Amino acid sequence: MQLLICKEVELFIKSCERRTIAKIIRSIDLLREFGKELSSPHVKQVQKGLFELHVRGYQEVRIFFIHRKGEIILIHGILKKTQKIPSNEIRKVLRKIKTLEKI
């Protein structure tokens, strides 16, 4: 399965600590290899059609993604600070999805 990473996600990953970057890359590799078959604790469905990739460690990370036409598109990344996803982050992700739908 093809995996696309938005520029913002690339910048987010580069901003993380070195040991976190290694874990993110490993998690992305698992997502690329197993696609929709990858499940908890790595992947969780946030809402219909929207998923999050969990990266646990010193810095806990959530990377939001969608499946589209045989592709996985990594849309947005955040450092996890609370159990619940902040509503403003969900709104950002949904706006980005709408932008992608126009492409």
C-alpha positions as CSV (number, residue, x, y, z in Angstrom):
1,M,0.0,0.0,0.0
2,Q,1.3,3.4,-0.9
3,L,1.9,5.8,1.9
4,L,1.9,9.6,1.5
5,I,3.1,12.1,4.1
6,C,2.0,15.7,4.0
7,K,4.8,18.3,4.3
8,E,3.4,19.5,7.7
9,V,3.7,15.9,9.1
10,E,7.3,15.7,7.9
11,L,8.1,19.0,9.6
12,F,6.3,17.8,12.8
13,I,8.3,14.5,12.8
14,K,11.6,16.5,12.4
15,S,10.7,18.6,15.3
16,C,10.4,15.6,17.7
17,E,13.3,14.3,19.8
18,R,15.7,12.0,18.1
19,R,14.6,8.8,19.9
20,T,11.0,9.7,19.2
21,I,11.7,10.1,15.5
22,A,13.1,6.5,15.4
23,K,9.9,5.2,17.0
24,I,7.7,7.3,14.6
25,I,9.6,5.9,11.6
26,R,9.2,2.3,12.9
27,S,5.4,2.9,13.4
28,I,5.1,4.4,9.9
29,D,6.9,1.3,8.5
30,L,4.4,-1.0,10.3
31,L,1.5,1.1,8.9
32,R,3.0,0.9,5.3
33,E,3.5,-2.9,5.7
34,F,0.2,-3.9,7.3
35,G,-2.1,-1.1,6.1
36,K,-5.7,-1.5,7.2
37,E,-4.7,-4.7,9.1
38,L,-2.7,-2.8,11.7
39,S,-4.8,-2.3,14.8
40,S,-4.5,-1.5,18.5
41,P,-2.3,-0.5,20.1
42,H,-0.8,1.1,17.0
43,V,-3.9,2.4,15.2
44,K,-7.2,3.6,16.5
45,Q,-10.2,4.9,14.6
46,V,-11.1,8.4,15.6
47,Q,-14.2,8.7,13.6
48,K,-15.5,7.2,10.4
49,G,-12.7,7.3,7.9
50,L,-10.2,9.0,10.2
51,F,-7.5,7.1,12.1
52,E,-4.6,7.9,14.4
53,L,-1.3,6.2,14.6
54,H,-0.1,6.0,18.2
55,V,3.6,6.3,19.0
56,R,4.4,5.6,22.6
57,G,7.6,6.6,24.4
58,Y,9.3,9.6,26.0
59,Q,7.2,11.8,23.7
60,E,3.8,10.3,22.9
61,V,2.7,11.1,19.4
62,R,-0.5,10.9,17.4
63,I,-0.4,11.1,13.7
64,F,-3.8,11.3,12.0
65,F,-4.4,9.6,8.6
66,I,-7.0,8.5,6.1
67,H,-7.2,5.7,3.6
68,R,-8.0,7.0,0.1
69,K,-7.9,5.1,-3.2
70,G,-5.4,2.5,-2.0
71,E,-3.3,5.1,-0.3
72,I,-2.6,6.0,3.3
73,I,-2.2,9.7,3.7
74,L,-0.6,11.0,6.9
75,I,-2.3,14.4,7.4
76,H,-1.5,15.9,10.8
77,G,0.7,15.1,13.9
78,I,0.5,16.2,17.5
79,L,2.3,15.5,20.8
80,K,-0.1,13.7,23.0
81,K,-0.7,15.6,26.2
82,T,-4.1,14.3,27.3
83,Q,-6.2,11.2,26.8
84,K,-8.8,13.1,24.7
85,I,-7.9,14.6,21.4
86,P,-8.4,18.4,21.6
87,S,-11.4,19.5,19.5
88,N,-9.3,22.2,17.7
89,E,-6.9,19.5,16.5
90,I,-9.8,17.5,15.1
91,R,-11.1,20.6,13.3
92,K,-7.7,21.1,11.7
93,V,-7.6,17.5,10.5
94,L,-11.1,17.7,9.1
95,R,-10.2,21.0,7.2
96,K,-7.1,19.3,5.7
97,I,-9.2,16.3,4.6
98,K,-11.7,18.7,2.8
99,T,-8.7,20.3,1.1
100,L,-7.4,16.8,0.0
101,E,-10.8,15.9,-1.4
102,K,-10.6,18.9,-3.7
103,I,-7.3,17.6,-5.2
